[in-house]
Amino acid sequence: MTSAEVLYRFWASFDLPAWEETSVPDEKRRIELSGAAFPFLTYETALDSFGNEVPLTASLWYRETGWEAITIKTNEINAKIGRGGRMLATEDGALWLKRGTPFAQRMADTDDSVRRMILNTTVEFIYQ
């Protein structure tokens, strides 16, 4: 798999619809695709050379009155990445996905019922 496919597979592994941030369908289409607009996950994709470390973010989007559900999902992702990061095999090497600092940050939205958590990660490109 390519690096882009590996990133998608990782982010889609959390039982939420996941879209590359530049490919999110509009609201109506998102409802048609997922059956409900919320929750969902968006993530960045970038490619670079061997040995370079690139900061990438992902965002969790929930429509809730509180932060409990989104915090639980954040903790699940945090655990899957792990303390030392997670190696994700690609067709020509691996991506070393690590937690950034701060790992998670709550964000406000113009809609008071929308909860967004930004997840900071770094990816190091490792080629064979």
Beta strands, then each sheet from edge to edge (+ up, - down):
strand 1: 18-20
strand 2: 40-43
strand 3: 53-63
strand 4: 86-90
strand 5: 93-107
strand 6: 114-127
sheet 1: 1+ 2+ 3- 6+ 5- 4+
end
